[in-house]
Amino acid sequence: MVKYDFIVIGAGIVGLATALKILEKNPKAKLLILEKENEIARHQTGNNSGVIHSGIYYKPGSLKAKNCISGYKQLLQFCDEENIDYKICGKVIVAVSEKEIPILNNIYERGILNGLKNLRKISSEEIKEVEPHADGLAGIFVSQTGIIDFTAVARKYLEVIHRKGGEVKFNQKVKLIKKSNGQIEIKTLGETYLSNYLISCAGLYSDKIAKLTHSHLPIRIIPFRGEYYKLKDERKSLVKALIYPVPNPAFPFLGVHFTRMMDGSVEAGPNAVLSFKREGYSKFDFNFNDTLDTFLWPGFWAIAKKYWRIGFGEFYRSYNKQAFVKALQKLIPEIQKSDLITGGAGVRAQACDKEGGLIDDFYIVEDKNIIHVCNAPSPAATASLAIGDHIASIIFK
């Protein structure tokens, strides 16, 4: 068995950023990343919408807020140094009803408290100046928001990790973790590794990995699939940059929106549909054990009781294209069913506690020389380097 100073489980963008930061803090460290797939960024990172988030939505003082603001700056600096393309195009958040305006104002105040500069409240007429085809009663223009290819960022993280002497091994699904004589033994399907320190960033399987050392973990990952349509080429001119609705403050999803991608295409979505498979990107994907995990968790039934109307609405939109179009028409009234073609999908790992609380912040479990990142939803990609810093500060305190 080869012994390492640090082993990181998961080669998504958070795991890679964490490994990178550890090597920055300790250049002589012997570090290994274990990834169950045959390449990096296969799941949440590779199916990310590619938005560089500003930090406007998040509760001041939360891990999301602090790490998004710091991570945003570090991400842009890294991209400039490593010649990764990105665009700071700005976005507009649009209120389409009177009841949304107080929520919009609260988002604006959060942005100010989080240190965002040059935020602008805009009128219905000014929305048209930013996005000529969008419609709303009032809005916020967020100049800091941008777009990027996060898979390209993850590849560059790995390149830098290799330059610093770090290793990655693929097709290494972790099955067992145990402590032995102060060291950590990690068993995969085919190998056994020893390490002084373990950090897991396992995304959709973060709770399962954490439970290997914390059997009474108080959260469970509930997978939600987000499905996208794309605008046909001849209708891409309907969207200049990014158009977002005012999110439901009780539900930790941003609602269907429009995103211009780095390749010039425009995505519309996503919805938020309960997935019956943790890595289920199709409507018809099903895994018995994953579904059983969800249904046996008491928090799921608390969520179902609280959000069943929203949940049924999301399923209805998933199977009824016209219902999806109706949601998009709140932002761009002239959009039609014929303007959309089927796009991709991603699955979000959403942590849920036993009482049905949807964890709306990063959730990290620490235990001496083991750290589990158990909940790292959006804006984790934007915040990845700051999350890595946060974890490194725990290790090297």
N, C-alpha and C positions, 0 to 999 in steps of 0.2 A: 504493500500500500504506500502510495506517495503521500507525503504530508505537506499541507499548505498552511500558510499563515491565515489566509482568508479564502472562503468559498462563498460565492454568490450563486443562489439558485434563481434562474430566470434571465434570459437574454432579450427581454423587452427593453424599452427605452429607459425605464427606471432602474432595472438591474444593471444595465450597461453604464448609466451615469453614476451609479453608486460605486461600481468597480473602478471607474475612472477617477473618482474623487478619492477613493482609498489609496490608489497608486500615486496620486498627487501628494497626499499627506505623508505617505510612506513609500518612496520610490524603490526601496530594496525589498518590499514585501513580495512573497510568493503567493500569487493570487490566481484562482481558477473560477471560471463561470461554468455552471452546469445548465444545459438547456435540453429539454425533452424533445424538441423538434430538430429538424436537420438544417435549420438556418435561424438567424435572428429575426425578431420583430414579426412573427407569424400571426399574432392575434390582435390584441388591442392596439399596439403600436402600428402594425401594418394595415389596420382598417380604420385608422384615425381620420377625422375629417380635415386635418391639416391646418387647423386654426392656431395661430399664436395668440393666446389669450392675454388680455390686459390686466385682469385682476379686479374688474369692476363689480362682479357679482358677489364676492365672498365676504363673509362676516369678518369685520375688522378684528385683527388679533388671532384669527384662526390659522392653522397650519396652511390651509389653502391660500389664504390671503398673503401671508408672509412669504411663502415659498413661490407663489406665482409672480409676485413683484420682483423678488430677487432672481428667480429662475429666468424670467423674461429678459432681464439685462444680461445675464450670463449666456443665455442661448444666442442672443444677437451677437455678442462679442465672439463666442465660439464660431458662429457661422461666418463672421467677417474674417477671422483668423484662418479658418479652414476652407474658405471659398465655397460655401454652401449657399445656393440661391434662396432668397426669401423676398417677400414684398410686404411692406407696411402700407396697407391700403385703407385702413380704417373700416369701421362698421357702424351701421345705424340700428338702434334698438327702437322698435316702433310700438306705440300703444294704439290699439285699434278701437278701444271703447273707453268710456268715462271711468269705469271701475278699475281700469289698468293704470290710470294716471298716477294715483298715489303710490302704487307699486313701482312705477317708473321713477318717481321722485325719490323713493327709498333706495333704488339702485344707484341713482346719481349721487346721493349722499354717501353711500358705501364707497363709491369710486373716489370721492373727495377724501374720505377718511383713510382710504388705502393709499393715498398719495398720488393718484393719477392727475396729470396736468392736462390742460387744454380740453377738458370735457366740455361739451356744448349741449345745452338743452335746445332743441330745435322745434319749430312750429310745423304745422302741416305743410305749409308752402316750402319751408326749408328742407323738409324730407325729400320733396320733389327735386330740389337742387342737388342733393346728394345722390339719390336714387330715383330717376325720373318716372319709373313705373311703379314705385311703391306708394302705398296709401296708408295714412294714419292720422290720428288727432294730434299727436305730439311724439317727440322722439328724443333720443340722445345720440350724438355723434361721438364715437370713441376713436380718436385718431391713432392710438397706439396699436390697435389690433392688426394682425397680419396673417399671411398664409405661408405655408412651407410644406415640404415633403418630409414627414418625420421618419420615414424609413431611411431616407438618405442621411438624416441626422444620426440615426442609430448606427448605420454602417460606418459613419465617420467616427463615432464614439469607439466602435470596436477597433478601427484602424489605429486610433491613438492608444487604446489599451494594449494592442500588440506592440506598438512602438515602445511602450513603457514596460514591456516584459510580461504582461498578463496573458493568460491562456483561456481558451474556451473549448469545451468539449460538447458535441452535439449528440442527439439520440441517447440522452442520459436522464431518464425519468426517475426521479427520486422516490424510493419506496420506504425507506426507514432512516430515521435519525436517532442516534442515541449518544449519550455522554459516557465516556470511558476514561478514567484516570485524568480528569480535567480537560480532555480533548473531546472533539466531536467526531463521531463516525457517521458518514453518510453513505448509504447503500443505494445504488441505482439498480436497474434491471440486470446489468452485467458487470458492474465494478463496485469497489469499496474505496472511499477516500477518507483521509483524516485531515482535520483542520483545527486550528486554535480558535477560529471565529467563524460563525456562519451568519449570513444575511440572506433571507429569502424574499424575493420580489416576484412571486409566482402568479400574479394577475388573477385570472379566472379560477385558479386552483390555490390561491393564497391561503384560504382557510384550511384546506386539506393538508397543505404542507405545515402550517402552523400547529395543527392538531397533532402532528407527529411528536411535538414536544410540549404542547399545551392542550391536554385532553379536554379541558373544560373551557375552551375558547368561547367567549360569550357572543360571538357573531357568526353568521353564516353568509356565504356569497350567494346571492340570488342573481342569476344571469338575465339580462334584458337585451333583446336583439333590437338594433336600430337599423331600419331599412331606408334606403335612399332611392329616389328617382334622379335622373339626369335630364337637363333641358336639351332638346334637340339643337343641333348646331345653328340652325336658322333662327332660334329663339334665345340664344345665349345673351343677346343684347339687352334682354329684359333686366339683367342684373349686372351692375358695374363691379361690385365688390362683395360685401356681406350684409345681409338683411336678416335681422333676428326679431322675434316677437318678445313681448314681456312674458317671462316665465311664470308658471304657477309657483308661488312661494312655498306651498306645502309639498311640492313634488320635486325631487332633485334632478330634473331634466330640463333642458332649455327650450323644448318645443321645436316643431318643424321650422326650418329656416333655409335660407339660400346662401350657398358658399361657392364663390369662384375659386377654383383650384389652380395650382401652379401650372398645369398644362393647358389652362384656358377653359376647361370644361366647367359647368355649373351643376352642383349637386343641390337637390331639394330634399330635405329631411333632417334628421331621422325621426321616426316615431320611437316608441319605447314599449316593446312587446315582450311579455314574459317568454323566455326561451326554455324549451324542454330538453336542451342539451347545452352544456357549458360552452362548447365551441360549435354551436349550431347556427350556421349562417343562412340556412334555408328555412322557409316556413315549415317544411315537412321533416326537419331533423329532429330526432328523438333519441334520448338515452335513458333507459329505465332507471339506472342508479342515480343519475343527475336529477331526474324528475323526483325520485323518491327522496333525495336529500332536501329538495325544496319543500315538498309536501309534508315531510316529517318535522320541519322546523316550525315551532309555534309562532315565531314572528311572521312567517309567511301568511298565516291565516289572519293575523292582526292587520297586515297590509291589505289582504283581500277584502276584509270587512270595511276598512277605511277608504280604500281607493277602487272599489269594484266598478263604479261607474266609469272612472277614468280608464281602468284596465280594459273594460269591454269596448270603450271607444277606441282605444289603441288597436285592439284586435280587429275591430270593424274596419278601421282605416287600412290595416295590413292587407285585408282581403278585398277591400272595395276601393278601387283606384279613384273613383269620383269623390269619395269621402276624404281621401288624402288631398285631392285637388281643392276641395272646399276649404280645408285648413290653410292651404297655401294662398288661396284667393283673399284671405284676410289681409295678407301682406301685399300681394300683387293681384288686384282684381281681374286683370285682363288675361291671366294665365288660364289655359284650357287643358283638358285631359289629353288632347292630341299633341300638346307641346312636350310631353314627358315620355321618356323611355326608362325601362327598368335599370336601376343602378346596382351598386353593391350593398353590402350589409356588414355590420360589426356587432360584436356582443360586448356589453359593458358589465364588468364585475361590480355589482352593487352590494356592499355589506349591509346586513340587516341584523338588529339585535333581537333578543327573545320577545320583547314587547312590541315588535313591529316597527321600531324606529329605523328609518333609512339613514344610515350614517352619512352625513353631508360634509365630512372633513376627512383628511388623511388620517388613517388609523394605524399606529405602529405599536407593536408589542415588543418589549425589551425584557431580557432575562439573562443578566451577566454577559456571557459571550455568544448569545444568540439574539438576533433581531429579526422579526417578521414584519414586513410591510403588508398589512392585511386589507387595506382599502386605499387605493390610489386612483380614483376616477379623474375625469377632466377637472382641473387643468394639469394633470400629472405630466403630460408630454412637455408642455411649456415649462413646467416647474422642475423638470427632471434633474438638472444640475444642482438646483437648490435643495431638492430632496436628498440627492447624493451628499451634499455638504452637511445637511442635517444629520444623516446617518453617520457620516465620518466624524462629526463632532461628538456623537454619542460614544463611538469607539475610542477616539483619541482624547477624551476629556481628562 
